[in-house]
Amino acid sequence: MNPIQLKARLETLGPATQVEIVDLTGTEDHYQAQIVSPAFEGKMMIEQHRMVFKLVQAEVDSGEVHALTLKTYTPEQYIKAKSKH
């Protein structure tokens, strides 16, 4: 799964979902994803991460995606996080 495919898959979380993907090793199997989505509203971080992993579980199980580090935010959380930096 290349970064473009991963980004497209994660964007299926819902309308207005914004995804940034970083290939951490250049091998297209170790990624970091930053996801900002209204779909995360009212969900704890663990629930947000479960929502994401559900979308790529087959690739994780097969080893096609070996590692996926997540940073998940609601739009409001993202605005607050950006204002701190």
N, C-alpha and C positions, 0 to 999 in steps of 0.2 A: 504494500500500500504506500503510494508516494504521498508527499505532503499535500498536493492538490486534492487527491482523492480523500485523504483524511479530513481536510478542511471541509470539503463538500459534504461528507458524511455527518460531521459534527454540526454543520449548519442546519441539518434536518431536525434539530431539537425544537425548532419553531421559528415563527416570523421574528424578524429583528435580531436574530442571533448573530453575534459577531465572533469570528474565530481567527486567532493568530497561531500559526504552527511554526515551531523551530525544530529542525532536524539536528539533534544534539551531537551526532557522530558522523553524519554524512553517509550513513549506511541504509537510510530509509527504514529503520526499525526501532530507533530510539528517539522519541519525540517529547517535546514539551508543548502543551496546548493551553492557551489562554482563551477562555470562553466567557463571553458576556451575553446573558440571555434572560429575557423576561420569564422564560420557562422555569427558572430557578426561584422565582418569587415564592416566599413562604416555606422553602425547603432548607433543611440543615445541609451543611457542606457534604456530609457523607451521602445524603440523598442525591445531591447534585452530581457527585462523582459516580454514583451508581447509574444515574440516568445516562451519563456519558459512556461509561463502560458497556452498558447494554447495547449501544450502537456499534461497538467495535469488538464485542466479545468473541466472535468467530475468528477474527484476525489475531486477537491476543491468544486464544486457545491454540491456534495453529502455529504460533510463533512468528507469523508475518509481522506483527507488531510486538516487539520484545519488551519495550518499556514505554509507558505513557505517563508523564508527569502532568498533573492538572492544576490550573489556577482557574477557579470558577467564581463568577460574580453575577449578581443581579445588576441591572443598569445602575441602580442607586448605590450599591456597594462599590461598583467600579469607579463612579464619580468620587466617592469618598476616598477610595484608595489612591486615586490619582492626585487628589488635592494634598495628600500627605507627603508626596515626593517632590 
